[in-house]
Amino acid sequence: MITSVFKKSTPLNFSLVVFLILVFFFLFQIQDLAWTNSLVLISEKVGLLTILLASVFITNFISKKNGLSKDSSYIILFYLLFSLFFPTLLGNTNLLLANFFLLLAFRRLISLQSLKASKEKIFDASLWIFAASLFHFWSILYIVLVFISIIFHVSRDYRNWILPFIAFIAVGTIFTFFSLVLDLNSIEYISRSVQTNFEINYFTNNYQNGALSIYATVALFFIISMFSTLSNRPQILHSSYKKIIASFFIGVLIFLVSANKSNDLLVFTIAPLAMLASSHIEMPQLKLKQEMVLVVLIICSLFAFFSQL
């Protein structure tokens, strides 16, 4: 039944998912209503919600535009469900902004397979990645995905290898300018941002631990599914699927190396995992299996969300 509802991409499906995002967003925000007394804080909450919705629809656009999913609403549904595993993410401005910029970069890298305007796409993607690193430094690791994309599509032109460095200089120059204008201590900011911490002992309760464990299990299931079925998928999409998998593992690496560790840092894995999950559910298979996957995931995400409120 659930698969039948989201099997097609309709305005009703999109409206339903947007409504659910609004519900869960406000369920988290109303735990502390102090922000309602400040116009600035209210604006910040509206901004967070806008960034979240934009991230959902950019992910959907990337998948549909590049033929990674059929005309369904599974992508936005999975993005919502995976986000529910980490409710505190709904209040983390820096991570939501960094993820938004990375999605803009990913959009350009996935479309690189068309070989049209490749230099502009490489430069744009690099620029967005370095912009994301200003909000969470270790987002800079996604520059590896730029070079992977160059290897896949346009490695013969040496100029493509130089473009990420030009983008780095451009973002560095802009950052330095604003640091001087706003009188920010850029050196202290960078030194604080580059700190690492490989220990995973940050849990304040067992529910956070449980949410991470369930999320890791779900991710492993969809990753294995993609690896086992990749050879059966259209050859033209292989490089795109490989970039999605690489994006997921770079997100995991960011989680592992980042200081001030929390489950929120897995935000960078949500979009690629939503694409992998959508690809799995759209494969020809028994409808009962599709229903079971969706029902189990919905139950797990709701449990993770409400247990951590």
C-alpha positions as CSV (number, residue, x, y, z in Angstrom):
1,M,0.0,0.0,0.0
2,I,2.8,2.5,0.9
3,T,4.7,1.7,-2.2
4,S,1.6,2.3,-4.3
5,V,1.2,5.8,-2.8
6,F,4.8,6.9,-3.5
7,K,5.2,4.9,-6.8
8,K,4.3,8.0,-8.8
9,S,5.5,11.6,-8.5
10,T,2.4,13.7,-7.9
11,P,1.7,17.0,-6.3
12,L,-0.2,15.2,-3.5
13,N,2.9,13.1,-2.6
14,F,5.1,16.1,-2.5
15,S,2.6,18.0,-0.4
16,L,2.4,15.0,2.0
17,V,6.1,14.9,2.5
18,V,6.4,18.6,2.9
19,F,3.6,18.5,5.5
20,L,5.4,15.7,7.3
21,I,8.7,17.6,7.3
22,L,6.9,20.6,8.8
23,V,5.3,18.4,11.5
24,F,8.5,16.8,12.6
25,F,10.4,20.1,12.4
26,F,8.0,21.8,14.7
27,L,7.8,18.8,17.0
28,F,11.5,19.2,17.6
29,Q,11.4,23.0,17.8
30,I,8.6,23.2,20.3
31,Q,10.6,21.5,23.0
32,D,12.1,24.9,23.8
33,L,9.9,27.8,22.9
34,A,12.4,30.5,23.9
35,W,13.0,31.3,20.2
36,T,9.4,32.5,19.8
37,N,10.3,35.6,21.8
38,S,12.9,36.8,19.3
39,L,12.3,37.9,15.7
40,V,15.9,37.1,14.9
41,L,15.5,33.5,16.2
42,I,12.2,33.1,14.5
43,S,13.9,34.1,11.2
44,E,16.6,31.6,11.9
45,K,14.1,28.8,12.3
46,V,12.4,29.7,9.1
47,G,15.8,29.8,7.4
48,L,16.6,26.3,8.8
49,L,13.3,24.9,7.5
50,T,13.9,26.5,4.1
51,I,17.4,25.0,3.8
52,L,16.0,21.6,4.8
53,L,13.2,21.7,2.2
54,A,15.7,22.9,-0.4
55,S,18.0,20.0,0.4
56,V,15.2,17.5,0.0
57,F,14.2,18.9,-3.4
58,I,17.7,19.3,-4.7
59,T,18.3,15.6,-3.9
60,N,15.1,14.7,-5.8
61,F,16.1,16.9,-8.7
62,I,19.6,15.4,-9.0
63,S,18.1,11.9,-9.0
64,K,15.4,12.6,-11.6
65,K,17.4,14.8,-13.9
66,N,20.2,12.3,-14.3
67,G,18.0,9.2,-14.6
68,L,19.0,7.7,-11.2
69,S,15.4,7.1,-10.2
70,K,12.0,6.6,-11.9
71,D,9.1,9.0,-11.8
72,S,8.4,8.3,-8.1
73,S,8.4,10.1,-4.8
74,Y,10.6,7.6,-3.0
75,I,13.7,9.9,-2.9
76,I,11.9,12.6,-0.9
77,L,10.3,10.0,1.4
78,F,13.7,8.3,2.1
79,Y,15.3,11.7,2.7
80,L,12.7,12.5,5.3
81,L,12.9,9.1,7.0
82,F,16.7,9.1,7.2
83,S,16.7,12.7,8.6
84,L,14.4,11.5,11.5
85,F,17.2,9.3,12.8
86,F,19.0,12.5,13.9
87,P,16.4,15.0,15.2
88,T,19.0,17.4,16.7
89,L,20.1,18.0,13.1
90,L,17.0,20.1,12.7
91,G,18.6,22.8,14.9
92,N,22.1,22.6,13.5
93,T,22.5,25.6,11.2
94,N,26.1,25.0,10.2
95,L,25.7,21.4,9.2
96,L,22.5,22.0,7.3
97,L,24.2,24.8,5.4
98,A,27.3,22.8,4.7
99,N,25.1,19.9,3.4
100,F,23.1,22.2,1.2
101,F,26.3,23.5,-0.5
102,L,27.6,20.0,-0.9
103,L,24.4,19.0,-2.6
104,L,24.8,21.9,-5.0
105,A,28.3,20.6,-5.7
106,F,27.1,17.0,-6.1
107,R,24.5,18.2,-8.6
108,R,27.2,19.6,-10.9
109,L,29.4,16.5,-10.5
110,I,26.7,14.0,-11.4
111,S,25.7,16.0,-14.5
112,L,29.4,15.9,-15.6
113,Q,28.6,12.7,-17.4
114,S,27.0,14.7,-20.2
115,L,30.4,16.2,-21.0
116,K,28.8,19.6,-21.6
117,A,30.4,22.6,-19.9
118,S,32.7,20.3,-18.0
119,K,35.1,23.0,-16.9
120,E,32.3,25.2,-15.5
121,K,30.8,22.2,-13.6
122,I,34.2,21.3,-12.1
123,F,34.8,24.9,-11.0
124,D,31.3,25.3,-9.6
125,A,31.4,22.0,-7.7
126,S,34.8,22.9,-6.2
127,L,33.6,26.4,-5.2
128,W,30.5,24.9,-3.4
129,I,32.7,22.4,-1.6
130,F,35.1,25.0,-0.3
131,A,32.1,27.2,0.6
132,A,30.7,24.2,2.6
133,S,34.0,23.9,4.4
134,L,33.5,27.3,5.9
135,F,30.6,26.0,7.9
136,H,32.1,22.5,8.6
137,F,35.7,22.3,7.8
138,W,35.9,18.6,7.0
139,S,33.4,19.0,4.2
140,I,36.6,19.8,2.3
141,L,37.1,16.1,2.0
142,Y,34.5,16.1,-0.8
143,I,37.0,17.7,-3.1
144,V,38.2,14.0,-3.5
145,L,34.8,13.5,-5.3
146,V,35.8,16.2,-7.8
147,F,39.0,14.4,-8.7
148,I,37.1,11.1,-8.9
149,S,34.7,12.7,-11.4
150,I,37.5,14.2,-13.4
151,I,39.1,10.7,-13.7
152,F,35.7,9.2,-14.8
153,H,35.0,11.8,-17.5
154,V,37.5,14.4,-18.4
155,S,40.9,13.3,-17.2
156,R,42.8,14.0,-20.5
157,D,42.5,17.8,-20.3
158,Y,45.1,19.0,-17.8
159,R,43.2,22.2,-17.2
160,N,40.4,20.3,-15.4
161,W,42.9,19.3,-12.7
162,I,43.8,22.9,-12.0
163,L,40.3,24.3,-11.7
164,P,39.7,23.0,-8.1
165,F,42.9,24.9,-7.0
166,I,41.6,28.1,-8.6
167,A,38.3,27.6,-6.8
168,F,40.2,27.2,-3.5
169,I,42.0,30.5,-4.1
170,A,38.8,32.3,-4.9
171,V,37.0,31.1,-1.7
172,G,40.1,31.7,0.3
173,T,40.3,35.3,-1.0
174,I,36.6,36.0,-0.2
175,F,37.0,34.4,3.3
176,T,40.1,36.6,4.0
177,F,38.3,39.7,2.8
178,F,35.3,39.2,5.1
179,S,37.6,38.3,7.9
180,L,39.3,41.7,7.6
181,V,36.1,43.6,7.2
182,L,34.3,41.9,10.1
183,D,37.5,41.8,12.2
184,L,37.4,38.0,12.6
185,N,40.4,36.0,13.8
186,S,40.6,33.7,10.8
187,I,43.7,31.8,12.0
188,E,42.0,30.9,15.3
189,Y,38.8,29.9,13.4
190,I,40.8,27.6,11.0
191,S,42.9,26.1,13.8
192,R,39.8,25.3,15.8
193,S,38.0,23.9,12.7
194,V,40.8,21.4,11.7
195,Q,40.7,19.5,15.0
196,T,40.0,15.8,14.8
197,N,38.5,13.2,17.1
198,F,38.3,9.6,16.2
199,E,36.6,8.5,19.5
200,I,32.9,7.5,19.3
201,N,32.0,7.9,22.9
202,Y,29.8,11.0,22.7
203,F,26.4,9.4,23.4
204,T,24.4,11.1,26.2
205,N,21.8,8.3,26.2
206,N,21.3,4.8,24.8
207,Y,18.7,6.1,22.3
208,Q,21.4,8.0,20.4
209,N,23.5,4.8,20.3
210,G,20.5,2.8,19.1
211,A,19.7,5.3,16.4
212,L,23.3,5.2,15.1
213,S,23.3,1.4,15.2
214,I,20.0,1.1,13.3
215,Y,21.1,3.7,10.7
216,A,24.4,1.9,10.1
217,T,22.5,-1.4,9.6
218,V,20.1,0.2,7.2
219,A,22.9,1.9,5.3
220,L,24.8,-1.4,5.1
221,F,21.7,-3.1,3.6
222,F,21.3,-0.5,0.8
223,I,25.1,-0.4,0.1
224,I,25.3,-4.1,-0.3
225,S,22.2,-4.1,-2.5
226,M,23.8,-1.5,-4.8
227,F,27.1,-3.5,-5.0
228,S,25.3,-6.7,-5.8
229,T,23.0,-5.2,-8.5
230,L,25.4,-2.7,-10.1
231,S,26.3,-5.0,-13.0
232,N,22.6,-5.3,-13.9
233,R,22.0,-1.6,-14.1
234,P,22.4,0.6,-17.3
235,Q,26.1,1.0,-18.2
236,I,25.7,4.7,-18.7
237,L,24.7,5.2,-15.0
238,H,27.6,3.2,-13.5
239,S,29.8,6.2,-13.0
240,S,27.0,8.1,-11.3
241,Y,26.2,5.2,-8.9
242,K,29.9,4.9,-8.1
243,K,30.0,8.7,-7.3
244,I,26.9,8.2,-5.0
245,I,28.7,5.4,-3.2
246,A,31.9,7.4,-2.9
247,S,29.9,10.4,-1.6
248,F,28.3,8.2,1.1
249,F,31.7,6.9,2.3
250,I,33.2,10.4,2.3
251,G,30.3,11.4,4.5
252,V,31.1,8.5,6.8
253,L,34.8,9.6,6.9
254,I,33.8,13.2,7.8
255,F,31.8,11.7,10.7
256,L,34.8,9.7,11.9
257,V,37.4,12.5,11.8
258,S,35.3,15.5,13.0
259,A,35.7,16.9,16.5
260,N,32.7,17.7,18.5
261,K,31.3,14.5,17.3
262,S,27.5,13.8,17.2
263,N,25.1,11.8,15.1
264,D,24.2,15.0,13.3
265,L,27.5,14.7,11.3
266,L,26.0,11.9,9.3
267,V,23.8,14.5,7.5
268,F,26.3,14.2,4.6
269,T,25.3,10.6,4.1
270,I,21.5,11.2,4.0
271,A,21.2,12.3,0.3
272,P,23.4,9.5,-1.2
273,L,21.7,6.9,1.0
274,A,18.3,8.2,-0.1
275,M,19.3,7.7,-3.7
276,L,20.6,4.2,-3.0
277,A,17.4,3.3,-1.1
278,S,15.2,4.7,-3.9
279,S,17.2,2.7,-6.5
280,H,16.7,-0.5,-4.4
281,I,13.0,-0.1,-3.9
282,E,12.5,0.6,-7.6
283,M,14.1,-2.6,-8.7
284,P,11.8,-5.3,-10.1
285,Q,10.9,-7.5,-7.1
286,L,8.0,-8.9,-5.1
287,K,5.8,-6.1,-3.8
288,L,5.8,-7.7,-0.4
289,K,9.6,-7.2,-0.1
290,Q,9.1,-3.5,-1.1
291,E,6.4,-3.1,1.5
292,M,8.5,-4.8,4.2
293,V,11.5,-2.6,3.6
294,L,9.4,0.6,3.8
295,V,7.4,-0.4,6.8
296,V,10.5,-1.5,8.8
297,L,12.3,1.7,7.8
298,I,9.3,3.9,8.8
299,I,9.1,2.1,12.2
300,C,12.8,2.5,12.9
301,S,12.9,6.2,11.9
302,L,9.9,7.1,14.0
303,F,11.3,5.2,17.0
304,A,14.6,6.9,16.6
305,F,13.0,10.3,16.3
306,F,10.6,10.1,19.2
307,S,13.0,8.3,21.5
308,Q,15.5,11.2,21.2
309,L,13.1,14.1,21.8
